[in-house]
Amino acid sequence: MTGSSARAHLDRYENRLLLVLTLGGAVAALDAQSMFYLGGFVADSLRLNNSQIGLVSSIVLVAWSISGYAVGKLSDRTGRRKSWLVGAFLLFAVCSFLTGLAASFAMLLGARLLIGLAEGPVIPLSQSIMIESSSPHRRGFNMGVVQNFGAQLVGSLLGPILVVRIATAISWQAAFFLTGIPALLVILLIACCVKEYPPDRTIAIHSERPTGLGTLGLLRVRNVRLCALIACCVVAWYFILLAFLPLYCVRVLGLSAVDMSYVMSAAGAAGVLSALIVPALSDRLGRKVVMAVFTLGGIAAPLAPLFVGNEPAALIGFVFVGCMALGTVPLIMATVPLESVSPRDASSATGLVMGLGQIAGGFCGPMLGGLLADQWSLSVPLWIAAIAAVLAALLCARLSETAPRVALSNPTKLSHSENPTRTEVSP
C-alpha cells in the first residue's frame, strides 16, 4: 500500500469512526437528559414530590461517575475498549426500557441507577478509541465532536421537542421505550465499524513514564489534577444554569414558559456550534488559551438575567454567547487528560476527571445552589455559576499546553514530565 493510499485509508476509517461514536454520544445523551424534560409527566403519573424527582435525576450522575472510572480502569487493564462499549450500550438499551416499565418510585430509582451505570463508560471508552485513530492535527476537533456535537444536538436541542411530543401524544413510558431503540443500532455499528487496537498502539509521551497509574498516581499528573478541578467548576456552572435559569426567568423576570424555552434552547444551539468551533480552535491556537477564554466567557449566561432583565432577545443572545463555553467540556474531560498520560491510563484518566466533575459539580453544585436560593433568593445560584466560570478560567491558565501543533512549536514552554507529543503507529 502506497503512502497516499494508506493515508486515505486512515482518513476514511477516522471519519467513519467519528460518525459512529458521535451517534453513540447522541443516543446516550437523549436518555440521560430525558428525565429533565419528562419530570413533570413522571411526577404526575407516579405521584412524586420535587425531592424524589431531584433524587431520580441526580442518581444518574452519581452512578455515571462511579462506572465511568471503574469500567475505564478495567478497559485500561485489559486493553479492550470495543467490547466494553458494546456491553455499555446493551445495558443502556435494556435499562431505558425498564424506566418505562417503572410503576413506583423505588422501581424508577433502581432503573435510573442502572442507566447511570450503563452510560458512565460511554464517553471515556469512546474518547479512548477516538484518540487512538485521530490524526494529531485534528485530535481536538474529533474528540470535541464525539463528546459534545451529537449530545448537544440530540440531547439539548432536539431532545426536549421529541420526547415531550411523544409523551404528550402517547405517554412518558413510550418516550423511554423509544429512546432505548437507537442504542441497538449503535451496537451494530460499533460491532461492524470499530476496530480493537492493542493498548500500546499509541506510544507514550515519554518512555520512562510509568503506566497503570492508580487514582492517586493520576491525580499527581498536573494536567489531570487541574482538569478535575476545572471539570468541577464547569459542570457546576452548567447544571446550575439548567436548574435555576428557567426558574429565574419565569418567577423573577416574569417571562412566559414559551419565551423561557427559547432562552434555554439558545444553550443547546451554542452547545452544537461550540462542539465544532472550540476544539478546532484549540488544535490551531492551543488548548490552554482557548479553554481559558471560552470558560471566562461563560459568565455571560448566568449574569445576563441579573443585568439585562426581561428582554427575551437580549437574554437569548447572552445565553448563546456564554454557553459557547460548553465547547471546552471535551477538552477538559478527555483531550487534555488523554494527552497528558500514558495510553494505558487513557480511559482511567477520562473517567476520573469526568467522575469528579459530575459528583462535585453536577450533584453538589445544584444542591448548594438550591439551599442558598431557599435561604436568600434565586439570584444566588446564578452568582455561584458566574464565580465557577471565573475559577475555571483561572485554572485553565495554569495548564501545561498539550496541543501537538502549539506544543511542538514552543518546546521550551513544556515541562519535562508532560511533553504532549505522541507518536502515532499505523494499523
N, C-alpha and C positions, 0 to 999 in steps of 0.2 A: 504494500500500500504506500503510495507516494505521500510526501509531506502535506500537500494541499488536500488530497482526498482524505487523509487521516484527520486533518483539521475540520473538514466539512462534516465528517462522521461524528466527531466530538460535538460540533455545534448543533447538529440535529438531535443528538441524544440530550444535550444540555437543555435545549429548548423544549423537547418533549417532556423531560423530567420536570422542568419548571411549570408546565401546564398541569401535569398530574398532581404535583404537590400543592400547587395553588388551589386547585379544585378541592383537594382534601382539606386544606385550611378553611375554605369557604363553608364546606359541609359541617365541619366541627363547630365553627362559629355560629352557624344558623341555629343549631340546637342549644348551644351554650347561652345565647342571648334571648332565645325564645321565651324563657321564663320571665324575663323583664317585661316583655310585651304582652304576655298572656296572664300575668299575675292577677289582674282583676277577674278574668274569666275563671281561673282556678280557685281563687278565694271565694267567689260566689258559689261555685259548684260544690266545693268541699267544706265550705263554711270555716275558712281560715281567717285568723286575725293578722294584723300587719306584722307582728313579731314572727309568726310562723312563716309568712311569705318571705320575710327577710332571711330567716334561717335556711329555708329551702334554696334561695338564690345564693347565699354565701357558702353553703356546704360544698357546692360545686367547686368553688375556688380553693378551699382547703384540700379537698381530695385531689384536685388537679395538681396542686403544688407538690403533694407527697408523692403521687405516682409519677409525675414528670421527672423528678430527681431519681426515684428508686428504679424505674424502668430504664431511664437514661444510663444509670450506672451499670445495670445488668447488660445493656446492649454494648456498652464500652468493654466490659469484661469478656463477653462472648464474641465481640466483633461482628455481630449480626444486627442490622438495622431493619431490613425489609420485613423479616418475619415478625418482629415485634410490632411494626407499624400495621401490618395486616391484622394481627391479633387485636390491636387497639381499636381499629375501625369495626371489626366484627363485634366486639363487646359493646361498642358505641351504638351500633345498629340495634342490637338486642335491647339495650337499656333505654333507648329512646322510645321503643315500643312499650316497655314496661311503664314508663312515665305516663303514657296514655291510658294504661290499664289501672293506674292508681285510684283507689276508691276511698282512701283515708290519708290523713296527714303522715302517719307512720310509713305507709307504702310509698307515698310520694317522696318523702325524705330519703328512704332507702334507695329508690330508683335514681334520684339525683346524685346521691353519694356515689353510686356505681358509675353514673355518667361522668362524674369528675375523674374517677379512677381511669376510665377509658380514654377520656380526651386529654388528660395530662401529658402523656408521652408523645402526642401527635406533633407538636411543634419542635421539641428537642430532637426527635428522630428525623423529622423532615428536614430540619436545618443541617443536621449532621450529614444526611445523604446529599443535600444540595451542595454543601461546601466541597464535598469530595469530587464533584463533577463540574464545578464552576471554573470558568476562566478567571485568572486573577483580576483582570481589568473590569469584570462585571460581577464580581463576587457580592459586593454590597447590594447592587441592583437586584440580583437573583434572590438573595435572602430577604430583602425587603418585600418583594412581590410575593414570595411564598408565605410569609407570616402575615402581611397586612392587606395586600390588594384584595384577594378573594374574601378574606374575613370582613373587611370593611364594606366591600361592595354588596355581599350577600347578607352578612350578619347585621350590619348597621344601616345600610341604605335601602336595600330591597326587602330584608327580613321582616321589619315591622309591618309593611304593607301586605306581604304574602301571608304570614301566619295569622294576623288579625283578620284578614279576609276569609281564610279557611275557618277560623274559629267562629266567625260571625255567620258564615253560610252553613257550616256543618256543626262542628264542636271543637273545643280546645283539645280534646283527646285525638281527634282526627289530625290536627295540626302536628302533634308529636308523632303520630303514626307515620305521617308523610315525611317528616324531617329525617327519619331513620333510613328511608328507602335509598336516597342518593349514596349513603355510606356503602351499600352493596356494590354500586357501580365503581366507587373509588377502590374497593378491594380488588375488583377485576383489573382495573387499570394499573394498580400497583403491581399485581402479580404478573401482568404481561409486559409492563414497560420499565419497571425499575430494576436495575442490576444490583447485585450484592457484591460489594468490593471488600477485600480484606482491610482491616483497620490500619495497616501500615502503608496503604496506597499513597497517602499524603505524608510526606516526610516532615518530621518535626522541625520546629523553628531552630533549635539548637540540639545537636545530637546528644549533648550531655544533660539535657533537661530530663528529669525523671518522669516516668509515665505511671498511670494508675494512681493518681493522687486521690487521697480521701477528701472529706469535706473541709477539714482544716487546711490541708495542703492546697486545695483550690482557692480558699479564701486568702492564702498567703500570696497568691499571684495578684499583683497590684491592680491590674485592669479588671480581673474578675471581682475583686473586693469592691472596687469603685462602681462597677456596673450593677452589682447587687444593691448598693445604696441608691444609685440613680434610679434603678427599677422601682424601688420602694417609693420614691418621690413621684415618678411619672405615673405609676399605676394609681397611687393615691389621688393625684391630680385628676386623672381621667374618671375614676369611679365616683369621686365626689361630685364631679360635673354631672355624670349620669344620674346620680341620686338626687341632687339638690337644685340643679339649674332648672329643670322643669317645674319644681315646686316654687322656686323663687319667681319664675316668670308668671305663673298663674296666681299665686297667693299674694305676692308683694307688688308685682308690676301690673297685675290685672289683665294680662294677655288672655285671649281665648285659647281653648285647647288646640284649635287649628293653627293659630299663629305660633304657639309653643312648639307644635310638632315641626313646623318649618324651621324654627331655630335649631331644634335638635337634629334635624336632617342635615343641616349645614355641617355638623360634626362628622356625620357619615360621609358626606361628599368630600370633605377635607381629608378624611382618612384614606379614601380611594386614591385621590390625586397625590397625596404625600407619599403613599406607598411606592409610587413610581419616581417621584422627583427627589425626595430626600436621600434615599440610599444611593441613587445615581450620582447626586452631587457629592456624596461622601467618597465615592470612588475617585472622583476627579480632584476635589479640594481637600480631602482628608476627613476622617471620622470625627476627630476631636472638635474642629471649628464648626462643622455643620451641626453636630449634636448640640453644642453649646448655644448656637444662635437660635435653632428651632425650639429647643426646650425653654429658652428665655421668652421666646415669642408666645409660648403657651399661656402667659399671664393675661393675654388679651381676652381669652374666653371667659374666665371667672370674673374679671374686673369689668367687662363690658356692661353686664346688667346693673352693676353697682353705680356706674357713672353715666352710661348712655341713657338709661331709663327705658320706658316702654315704647321704644321705636323699633318695631319688628325688623325693618330693613337694615338698620344700623346694627342691631343685635346679630342678625344673620351674618353680616359681613365680618364683624369682630370675632364671632364664634368660629367662622370658617378659617380666618387667619390664625387664630390661636390653636385650633385643632390640627393645623399642619404639623404640630409637634408630634402627632401620632406616627409620623413617618420615621421618628427616631427609635420607636419601640423595637423593631427587629435588629437595629444596630446595637441597642443596649443589651437585649436579651440573647442575641445569637452571634452577630457578626464579630463584634469586638471580643467577647469572651472566647469564641472559637479560634480567632486569630491570635490569641494570647496563650493557648495551652497546646499540649501535645494532642494529636488526633485521637489517641486512645482515651483522652479525657473529654472529648468533644461533647457528647450528649450529657455527661455529668455536669459540665460547666454550664451549659444552657439550662438544664433542669434546675440547677441550684439557683442561678440568677432569677429565673422565672418564678420558682417556688417562693423565694424570699420576697420578691416583689408582690406576688399575688397575696401572700398571707399578711405581710406588714402593710402593703399599700391597698390592696383590694378588699381585704377583710377588716383590718383595723382602721383604715382611713375613713371610710364612710361611717363606721360605728362611732368614732371620735367626733366626726362632724355632726352626726345626729344628736349626740349627747350635748354638745355645745350649742347646737341650734335650739334644743329644748330649753337650755339654760339661759341663752341670750337672744339670738334671732337667727333667721335663715341667711343673713349676710355672712355670718361667721364661717360656715363651711366654704363659702366662695373665697374668703380671705385665706383660709388654710390652703386651698387649691393654688392660689396665686403664690403663696410662700413656697409651696412644694415645687412649683415650676422654677422659681429663682434658685432654690437649693440644688435642683437637678442641673441647672446651667453651670453653677459654680463647681459642682463635682465633675461635670464633663470637661471643664477646663483643666482638670488635673490628670486626665487620662494620658497614657502613652500612645502615640499615633500608631495605628496598625494598617492603614490603607496601603497596599503594596506600592502604588504609583508614588504616593507622597512620601512614605517612609524610606523608600529606596533612594529618592532624590535628596533626602535630608538625613543621611546615616548618622551624623554627629548628634542628632536630637534623640536618638533611640537609646534606651537603657540596654545594657548588655543582656539582662535577663529576659527582655521582652522585645527582641528583634522580630517583627511580624512577618518576615519573608517566609514563604512556603515554596517548596519545590513540588510541582505537580507531576505525577507519573502517569503516562498514558496507559489506558486499559489495554 
